[in-house]
Amino acid sequence: MHNKPQKKAVVAAQELRALTMFADVPPQHITFPVANQYAMPHLKPGEFAIVDTTDRTPQHGELYVIEYSRGSLGTYREIVQVRRCRAGAYDARG
């Protein structure tokens, strides 16, 4: 008997992402460009996030766009994820 080397099956892992796809931007929402990898795997650089401008209650694990000022350096917006949440306080980090 001749032993042939067996070929290993290469199976690409299916990418699982919990995203809602929109045909149009809903009322009271904005688009926000994803500029870096900090929101991965949920959002990837080059994609656009649809942001609900009325959602202002931080929830553990959720992504938010925050706007902050650096004084004379201007105003900035970033996507951050809430890492932990307790009554009256939260820690949002990008």
N, C-alpha and C positions, 0 to 999 in steps of 0.2 A: 504494500500500500504506500502510496505517495502522500505525504502530509503537506497539504497546501497551507500557507500562512493564512490565518483567518483575518478577514477585514473587520476592523472595529466599526461599529455603527456610531456615526456622529449625529447626535440629535441636538439641534439648537433649542435652548430653553425658550419657551414662549414668554414673551414679555407681557407681564400683567400690570396694567395700570388702571386705576379707578378714575376715569375721566368722563365728564359729561361733554358731549360734542354739541356745538351750537351752529345752526345755519346762519343766524343773525345774533347780534349782541342784544340781549334782553334789556328792557327798560331798567334804569338805575344800576347799570353795570358798565364797566369800562374794560378796554383791553390793555394789557400790560406786557411788554416784551420781556422774555426770560433771557437775561444777559449772562448768567453764570450757571455753574453746576450745583449751587447750594440747595436748590429745590428738588434735586433728583432723588428718587426715581420718578417722582410725581410729575415734574415738569423738566424739560430738557432745554439747554441753550438753543435759541433760535425759534422756540415756540412762543405762542402768545397765551397768557392766562386771561380768563374772563373773570373779572373781579366784581363781586357784589358790594357796591358802595354803601349799602345800608347795614351790612353785617359788622357790628362793632363789639361783639361779645366774644372774647378769646375762648377757644376750646382746645383742650390738649390734643396735640398732633395735627391740628389744622394749619393750613398755610394762609398768610395774610400779606397784604401790601401795606407797609407803614410809610408814612412821610415824616421826615424830621428835618430840622434846620441845623446847619453848621455855621450859624452866624453870618459873617461876611462871605463865607465860602458858598453859600446858597442852600437851596432846599433839595433834598434827595428822597427818592423812593426806593424801597427794597422789598423783596419777598422774604418773609421770615416764617419760621415754624414755631408754634408754641410748644415748649418742651415740658412744662409742668404748669398746673393751674390749681389755685386754691381760692377760696372766697376772698374777693377784694384785691387780689394781686395775681400777676402772671409774669412769666419770664419768656419773652419773645426773642429768639436768636436766629440769625441768618446763617 
